[in-house]
Amino acid sequence: MSIGIYFDDEGRMPVLESVSRAETARAAAPAPSPYLPMEGLDVYRSAVQHLLFGKGNPALAQGRIVTVQTLGGSGALKVGADFLHRWFPEARAYVSDPTWDNHRGIFEGAGFEVGTYPYYDPATVGVKFDEMTAFFNTLPENSVLILHPCCHNPTGVDMSERQWDEVLQIIKTRKLIPFMDIAYQGFGGDLDSDAYAVRKAVEMDLPLFVSNSFSKTCRSTANASAA
């Protein structure tokens, strides 16, 4: 296991053609770089919403989705964790077993007591789905669940759409708070299928938080952009 950086067979970090073309176009048409609004660049935030939730999502037209530009995925997690702890100071947060190490540190840093929920089964190289859902059904209202919509970090083992439907129904019934961290959209199936859990939660009228990052998908960790 290592940090999420791609190298080719010669040990170099390949640059995506789309990223290279965008950088070239930006350099060819220099423009002022004023301070951004506190919530970030409007055109960027709108593009992120369309990517995550789908361009025709009714929730966008209804103004039910709010997006803030942050410094990398960790920044998005931190903003969300601080907000949640301010309004739900008695709640506990839960991360999958195992998870990306920073999840625990960020939520503990925000003031949460952090527990774990069953997830990966090394015997089957799958999800401990029955154990996980049974655990979710014991949690009190407003418990925060840090979830991986696709490309689970670090196992790479994801839930099926049917399993997501069941998990989201439990979350709705028990009034839990889903916090979905999606850093690899498009690396699992495609951009739409990898966003299934996010879009299904919105379809079910679930209040939720989503942290998104382009550090991996654009291979641009030095210029971390997220929301």
WOFEN-V694506 format. One record per residue. N is the residue number from 1. PSI is psi in whole degrees, 0 to 359 (999 if undefined). OMEGA is omega in whole degrees, 0 to 359 (* if undefined). Layout:
N;PSI;OMEGA  N;PSI;OMEGA
This chain:
1;144;179  2;184;176  3;159;188  4;74;177  5;135;179  6;135;174  7;150;175  8;185;184  9;342;180  10;11;176  11;18;180  12;151;175  13;110;180  14;145;177  15;126;179  16;141;180  17;320;181  18;320;179  19;317;179  20;317;180  21;322;179  22;318;179  23;320;179  24;316;179  25;321;180  26;319;181  27;329;182  28;342;181  29;68;183  30;143;181  31;160;177  32;155;178  33;75;181  34;172;174  35;139;175  36;157;171  37;160;182  38;326;182  39;354;178  40;182;182  41;125;187  42;314;183  43;327;177  44;313;182  45;322;178  46;318;180  47;321;178  48;317;179  49;315;180  50;322;180  51;315;184  52;315;190  53;351;182  54;133;188  55;327;182  56;15;183  57;124;181  58;331;181  59;331;177  60;314;180  61;329;181  62;357;179  63;29;183  64;356;183  65;127;179  66;132;183  67;136;178  68;130;177  69;136;182  70;171;177  71;94;178  72;170;179  73;325;178  74;322;177  75;320;178  76;317;178  77;318;182  78;315;179  79;314;180  80;318;181  81;317;179  82;318;180  83;313;182  84;318;182  85;331;177  86;320;185  87;340;179  88;66;187  89;339;181  90;353;183  91;155;172  92;152;176  93;149;182  94;133;177  95;157;180  96;157;176  97;103;3  98;178;175  99;178;173  100;129;188  101;324;184  102;336;179  103;309;181  104;312;183  105;319;181  106;316;182  107;325;173  108;321;178  109;332;178  110;351;178  111;0;181  112;147;161  113;128;188  114;125;175  115;184;179  116;154;173  117;150;181  118;139;177  119;289;189  120;134;177  121;103;182  122;337;181  123;324;181  124;354;187  125;44;180  126;197;182  127;137;173  128;69;193  129;314;181  130;317;178  131;318;182  132;311;182  133;325;176  134;320;178  135;315;179  136;326;181  137;355;177  138;351;189  139;144;178  140;163;179  141;143;178  142;10;171  143;141;184  144;125;179  145;118;175  146;115;188  147;153;179  148;104;182  149;330;179  150;160;176  151;58;183  152;131;181  153;115;20  154;5;190  155;332;186  156;4;182  157;120;184  158;160;174  159;154;175  160;168;178  161;321;178  162;318;179  163;321;176  164;319;179  165;317;181  166;316;179  167;315;181  168;327;177  169;321;176  170;315;179  171;317;180  172;316;182  173;317;184  174;0;178  175;49;175  176;169;182  177;109;178  178;133;175  179;104;186  180;123;180  181;109;185  182;105;183  183;356;187  184;33;182  185;124;182  186;347;181  187;345;181  188;291;175  189;276;172  190;181;185  191;325;182  192;311;182  193;327;179  194;341;179  195;12;185  196;310;185  197;319;179  198;311;184  199;325;178  200;320;179  201;319;178  202;319;178  203;327;180  204;6;180  205;35;177  206;129;169  207;132;181  208;162;173  209;143;177  210;125;172  211;129;185  212;147;178  213;145;174  214;7;182  215;321;181  216;314;186  217;334;176  218;2;181  219;51;185  220;57;184  221;333;180  222;340;178  223;58;188  224;124;177  225;139;184  226;181;177  227;999;*
